[in-house]
Amino acid sequence: MNYRKILLRKTSEYTGGRWIDKIVFMLLLSGFFLNLFLLLFFYDAYFNFIEVHVSHYGHIEHPAAAIISLQIFLVTLLFGWHAVTKKAGRFKESFSAMSLFHKAFFMAALLMTISYHVFRGNPLYEEDGFFETATAILALTSSLILLTWSLKQNKRSGIAARLALSLMFFLFGMEEISWGQRIFSWETPGVLVEFNDQNELNLHNIINPYLYSVTQSWSLFLSALLIYSEELKRGICFSERLREYADIIPPPSFLLYGFLFLFLSLQCAYFGGELTEEIFSVFGFVYACNQYVTLRKAAGERISRN
């Protein structure tokens, strides 16, 4: 019997079969609409319940941000159950497809995720601590890899997208270290002091009340992209105009990162986005290295053909 079918069948048996899958999904969907109903028609009583029994300190400073975060949390639960029932059978296949280098970094990301919840408050996780410094270094290294190798290519297909990704990782890395402010003791410009909650030389703190929601949404987006990367790549290849961007889509071996970001989307609703930033930097570094290897292999094949 086909190995993949065996895995899918075992996954289906583990989750209770198709009917249980559908029942759980409908319960989650009902919970989502019940939440909307309570917010629309019993806002004060419902919000007071959330504030007292769910929030960290029995008080929610930014109600609008908390409501948005709750909605994203429920959407993540819905998508998460759907993804588990459809793709959990591919876990072993995804891990086997990783190179030894990739496996090492994925296991490091997994251990970071576990240790963060076990050793919260440890100096390693503090501001300017080891993990935040490593986050910036990995992000900036990812940016450099994508930039230098993209510029070396004679074939210009997809170069704009890779340069955009390089810029994204550069901005992310520099934001992590507040553009060197704490290293060089620069003062925060007056225009930012008024809007920046932490009085730092960065842009992301301007949206600090909604940062959890932004991080949740970003994690959910990455999760969907990585879990369904194979289908997305196949769809892009059907279009001549978009075909040149197919290599930018992460390969199926990144599936496990998709489920890791799915968990991060759920947990950052309560714990914040610090861990998500750290895991994103690890993912970004492995992704940039994967792009380097893919492009170098393609360049070698073109040379051998010529």
N, C-alpha and C positions, 0 to 999 in steps of 0.2 A: 504494500500500500504506500502511496505517496507520503513522504515524511512530513511535508507541510500540512497535509490533510490530517495526519495523526495529531500534530501539534494543535491545530485549530479545533479538532474534536475534543481533545483533552481540555482546552481552554473553555470550550462551550460546556463541558461536563463540570468543570470547576465552578463556573458562574451559574450553574443550575440549568443550563439549556436555554433554548430560545425563548420559551415562555417566561422564565424568570428574568431573563435579560429585558424583555419588553415590559414586564411588570415594574421592575426597578426603575427603568427609564421613565415610565409613566408617573411613578411616584415622585421622582425628581422633578419632572416637568410640572406636576401638580403643585409641588412645593414652591417652584419658581413663581407660578401664577398666584398662589396663595400669598406669597410675600408681597407681590405687586398689589393685590387686593387690600391687604392690611395697611400698606403704606398709603394707598389712595383714600381709604375710607375710615381707618382707625389710626391715623398717623401718630398722634400724641401718645396714646396708650402703648402702641407697638414700639415706637421709638424709645419710650421710657423703659420698656422691658429689655430691649437690646442694650441700652445704656447701662442698666443696673446689672443684668445677668450675663452679658456677653463681653462688654468692653473691658479693657485692662484695669482701669481704676474707678469704674462706676461712673465715668463722665466722658462724654464725647465732645471734643472741642470744636470739630468741624463736621456738623451733621450731614451736609450735602456730600462731602467726600466719603463719609462712612456709608451712606446709602448707595453711592455708586460702587464702592468697594464690595458691598454685600451682593449687589446684582451681578458683578463680575464673578464673584465667588460661586454663586448659584449656576451661572452659565458654564463655568469651568467644571463643576460637578457633572452637569449634563453632558458636556463634550467628553469629559474624562471617562464616564461609564461607557459611552458609545465607542471611544477609542480602545478601551480595555477589551470589550467584547469582540471588536473587529481585528485588533492588531496584536494582542498579547501573545498569540501563537508565534509571532515573529521575533520574540526576545532573543532566543538562543541563536537564531540565524543572524540577527543583527550583531550580536557580540562576537560570533565566529568570524564575521566579515571584517571586523576591525583589525588593523595591524597591531603589533605588539606595542608600538609607540602610542597608538590611539587607545588601546586597552588600559595602559598605565595611567594616562591622563583621565580617562573616564572613571576608573577606580578611585583616583585621587579626588575627583569631583564628588563621587558618591560618599567617600569618607568625610569630605568637608561638610557635606549636607548633614550627615549623621552627627558629627562632632559639634556642629553649630548648635544643635538642639540639646545636646548633652552637656556641653561646656559653655553655655551662654554666659557672657560676662568675663570670659577669659581674656587676658591682655592681648592674645593673638588676634582677637576680633575687634579690638578697640580702634578708635579713630587714629589713623596713621600707624596702625599696628602692622604685623607681618602680612596678614591676608589682604588688607587694603593696599599696601605697597605692592604686593604681588599682583593684585588686580590691575593696577595701573601699568606695571611693567609688561604683563602679558598682553594687555590691550594695545599698548604702543608698539610692541613687537609684531603683533598681528597686523597692525596698520602698515608697518614698514615692509613686511613680507609681501602683502598684497600690492603695495605701491611699486616696489622695486621690480618684482617679477612681471607685473602687468606692463610696465614701461619697456621691458626688454622684448616683449612680444612683437614680432613683425606683423602677425595677424591681429587686426584691431577689433575683432568681434568680441563683444562683451567687456571691452576695456573700460567704458564709461561706468558700467555697473560696478566693476571691481574697484575703480578709483573712488566711487561713492561709498563703497563698503570700507575702503581704507580710511576715508575721511571720517566715517561714522566711528570707527574704532579709535581714531586719533582724538576726536572730540570727547569720546567716552573716557579714555585714559587721562586726558588733561583735566576733565571735570573731576575725576576721582582725586586728583592731587591739587584741586583748586588752582590750576594753572601755575603751580609752583609757589603759591602765596605763602604756605606754611614753611616751605623750604627756604625761600629768600626773604621772608617777612615783609612782603609787599602789603601796602594798605589797600583796603577795598574802596574803589571809586565811589564818590558820593551818590551817583545815580543808582548804584546797586544797593547801597545801604538801606534806602527807603523801602525796597521791594524784597530784599533777601532776608529770610527768616534767621539765618545763621551768621549774617554779616561776613560772608565769605566771597571770594572772587570766583564765583561760578554761576551758571545760569539755572541749573536744575533746582536750586533751593528757592527760586522765585515761585515755583509751583509746589512748594513743600506740602501744603495741605492735601494736594491731590497726587502726591508722588507715589503713594501706595497703589492707588488706582492705575496710574500710568504703568508702574512696574508689573502689576497683575496682568494688565492688558497685553503688555509686551511679552510676558512669559507665556500667556495663552496663545498669542500669535505665533511665537516660535515653536510652541508645542504642536500646533496644527500644521505648521510648515514642515516640521521634521517628521511627524508621524505619517503625513500624507505626501512626503517628498517624491516618492516613486510615481504616484498618480499625477502629481503636478508636473514632474519632468516629462512624463509621457504625453500629457496634454500640450505642453509647450512645443514638443517636437513635431506636432501636427501643423504648427504654424510656421511658415517660412520666415516671417518677420521676427518671430520670437525665438526661433530655433537656436540662434547663436548664444542665447542666455541659458540654455539648458544645463551647461556645465557649472553654472553658478549655484544651482539648486544642490543642497547637500545630498550625498548618496544615501541609500537605504541603511547603511551601517550606522547612521546618526539617529536611527529610530529611538534608541534608548535615551538619548539626550532629550528627545521629544517628551517622553514620559517623565523625565527628571524635571523639565520645565513645567510640565503639568502639575507636578507636586509643588513646585515653587510658587506657581500662581495661586494655589490654595493656601499655602502657609504664609505668604507675605501679606495676606489680608489681616493677619494677626501679629506677625513678627516683624513686618517691615521688609524692605527690599534689599538690605545689605547682602544677604546670602545670594540673592538672585544676581547681583552685580558681580560677585566673586565667581559664581558658576558660569556666568555669561562670558567672563574673560577667559576661562579655561576652554569653553566651547569655541570662542573666537580664535584662540591660538591654534587649536586642533583643526578648525575649519580652514584657516589661512594656510597651514602646512599641507592640508589635503589639496587645496587649490594649487599650491606650488608643485606638488608631486604630479597632479593631473595635467597641468599645463606643460611641465617638463617632459612628461611621457608623450604628450601629443606632439611637442616640438621634435622629440627624438624620432617618432614615427614618420613625421614629414621629411626629416633629413634622410632617413633610410630609404624612403620611397623615391626621393630625388637622386 
